[in-house]
């Protein structure tokens, strides 16, 4: 593995321990998993602070200020405070569903990040149908939210769970057509192949309609404003998180930013050339593009209002679905037909 990768520590550890064969592969995998885990935690913490400061700046507030310089330690203070509180389970809740759904969603998000190769030297995680596998697994997210909402025994959480299924139907169908168009352009669904197909032109240039549809759908998948209707606090209190106690709410916050990291990674890989770029190491290019996209998503949260459920559904069926079909047809006619 070349030293241009931030994860080049793995073969160094194997060499230092004088490991070979299966033992070296296991050591490299563990080192890679630790490096990615540290990256996820760092992203969640830093962008949690950046988002709070950005929203405060746009809305003319101070945001985190007192804990550490520029309030950088405020997230740590909140983390300690939330974990120190009592963990409770509602009497009417299904304990198994209530206790497992949020950890399951977090584990699934982290696992999907592990499946994404961060540089061309880390393709052992890239399988032939990698993109399809990722989105098949990602489609389980609304179903897990659905289970959490009904398992809590709260009517507000149940309504939020129903909205999650409606969102699944109305927004993932356009997503399927966009992914099909990506496969047409890249001649396959391998992540390395998709990035390699963008060596001359990024897909955002070749199919801008597909990018717009994909970006909007990913905002909905990540429950980011203006598509956070499933946890609309003005009408559903906190949606599927209404009965979650402080320790699990900490996991939910960590889940929120992990999903944003995953969504931004997918956008940068599929439409902005992934790790391709001059001068800098591949992993740096991928993370740089991901951070820029994440910051743009934060700006959207600070400057938009939540959509009503009827408008959200109408937008999905009357705009996103026709546009995704148009994008698929144009992609085939222009580049294949």
PyMOL commands that set and color helices and strands:
alter all, ss='L'
color gray80, all
select helices_A, chain A and resi 9-16+21-58+69-71+74-83+95-115+123-125+130-138+140-151+155-186+191-196+203-206+208-221+229-231+233-236+239-241+246-271+282-303+309-335
alter helices_A, ss='H'
color red, helices_A
deselect
rebuild
show_as cartoon
